[in-house]
Amino acid sequence: MRILLVEDNERLAEFIAAGLKSAGFVPDVFGTAADASAAFESAPYQAAILDLGLPDGDGLELIKTQRARGTTCPMMVLTARDGINDRVTGLNAGADDYLLKPFAMEELVARLRAILRRPGAALSVELGLGNLVFDTAGREVRVDGALVPMPRREMEMLEHLLRRAGKVVPKRSLEEGLYGFDDEVSSNSVEVLISRLRKRLQQSKAGVAVHTWRGIGYMLADGGP
């Protein structure tokens, strides 16, 4: 799940990005409002996390601008401004949540997942198909109740396909959701990842299969290959 992180403090940005990756998210990190605006126009994001005190502007203005342009993804504000008026202003500007610095990474991830679970947002806590169940909060995949160890990237691919089970997911959509701007992506990265996921599902005796629609994308469906 691709997340836009806008934070000009490099050490804090690295800390947050590492925590997001550990939680199964794909963060794109930028330090200015201008770069964040360009990112919003360049890639689809399931959520955004924004600092308010940016070197080239106020994060609240960035939120207002994006809402005016029709951006609907949930947005979380990170700030040291702890006054009630500051929080009310941020929420009224279009923010979905407001987290004060300093904070624990566990709380940020929990709040992020909470806003993604709201009606119309991207995240459901538990996804299931056939005998496979994916706990998105605990980041655990089980087949017939047995835990299936799975590398992070394969788990992300499975989540994308599960959320649109029975529908063809275009290859481009998978690339945009699984890889950030800083990731090295070859022309066959998705195919290689799909092959690994297929093998893991078969080895675990999952009653689901990934089908290839040549030239279009992939579909996860109940049943065998």
Residue pairs with C-beta under 8 A, 6 or more apart in sequence:
1 24
1 25
1 26
1 46
1 47
1 116
1 122
1 123
1 156
1 159
1 177
2 25
2 26
2 27
2 28
2 43
2 44
2 45
2 46
2 176
2 177
2 178
2 180
3 20
3 25
3 26
3 27
3 28
3 45
3 46
3 47
3 48
3 49
3 112
4 27
4 28
4 30
4 36
4 39
4 40
4 43
4 45
4 47
4 48
4 49
4 50
5 13
5 16
5 17
5 20
5 27
5 28
5 29
5 30
5 48
5 49
6 30
6 31
6 32
6 33
6 35
6 36
6 48
6 49
6 50
6 51
6 54
6 59
6 62
7 13
7 16
7 29
7 31
7 49
7 50
7 51
7 78
8 31
8 32
8 51
8 53
8 54
8 55
9 51
10 31
13 29
13 31
14 29
15 105
16 27
16 49
16 105
16 108
17 27
17 29
19 105
19 108
19 109
20 26
20 27
20 109
20 112
21 27
21 152
23 109
23 139
24 136
24 139
24 152
24 155
24 156
24 159
25 112
26 156
26 177
26 178
26 179
26 180
26 183
27 180
28 39
28 43
28 45
28 180
28 181
28 182
29 182
30 36
30 39
31 54
31 55
32 54
32 55
32 56
32 57
33 54
33 56
33 57
33 58
33 59
33 61
33 62
34 56
34 57
36 48
36 50
36 54
36 62
37 62
37 65
37 66
39 45
39 181
40 48
40 66
40 69
40 71
43 176
43 181
44 176
44 177
45 73
46 73
46 74
46 116
46 121
46 122
46 123
46 177
47 73
47 74
47 75
47 76
47 112
47 115
47 116
47 122
48 66
48 73
48 74
48 75
48 76
49 75
49 76
49 78
49 108
49 112
50 59
50 62
50 63
50 75
50 76
50 77
50 78
50 95
51 59
51 77
51 78
51 79
52 58
52 59
52 60
52 77
52 78
52 79
52 81
52 90
53 59
53 79
53 80
54 62
59 77
59 79
60 77
60 89
60 90
60 93
60 95
63 75
63 77
63 90
63 93
63 94
63 95
64 93
64 94
66 75
66 94
67 93
67 94
72 120
74 96
74 97
74 115
74 116
74 118
74 121
75 94
75 95
75 96
76 95
76 96
76 97
76 98
76 99
76 108
76 111
76 112
76 115
77 90
77 95
77 97
77 98
77 99
78 99
78 101
78 103
78 108
79 86
79 90
79 98
79 99
79 100
79 101
80 100
80 101
81 87
82 100
87 98
90 98
91 98
96 115
96 118
97 111
97 114
97 115
99 107
99 108
99 111
113 123
113 136
113 137
115 121
116 122
116 123
117 123
117 124
117 125
122 163
123 136
124 136
124 163
125 135
125 136
125 137
126 133
126 134
126 135
126 136
127 133
127 134
127 136
127 159
127 162
127 163
128 134
129 162
129 165
129 208
129 220
129 221
129 222
130 206
130 207
130 208
130 222
130 223
131 143
131 144
131 205
131 206
131 207
131 208
132 141
132 142
132 143
132 201
132 206
132 207
132 208
133 141
133 142
133 143
134 140
134 141
134 142
134 155
134 158
134 159
134 162
135 141
135 142
136 159
139 155
140 147
141 147
141 148
141 150
141 155
141 158
142 148
143 204
143 205
143 206
143 207
144 205
146 204
148 200
148 204
148 206
150 158
150 200
151 196
153 178
153 193
154 193
154 196
154 197
154 200
156 177
156 178
157 174
157 178
157 193
157 194
157 197
158 197
158 220
160 169
160 173
160 174
160 177
160 178
161 169
161 210
161 218
161 219
161 220
162 220
164 219
164 220
165 208
165 219
165 220
165 221
165 222
166 219
166 220
166 221
166 222
167 219
168 213
168 216
168 217
168 218
168 219
169 217
169 218
169 219
170 216
170 217
171 190
171 216
171 217
171 218
172 217
173 217
174 190
174 217
174 218
175 185
175 189
175 190
178 190
178 193
179 185
179 189
190 218
194 210
194 212
194 218
197 210
198 209
198 210
198 225
201 208
201 209
201 210
202 225
207 222
207 223
207 224
208 220
208 221
208 222
208 223
209 220
209 221
209 223
209 224
209 225
210 218
210 219
210 220
211 218
211 219
211 220
211 221
211 225
212 218
213 219
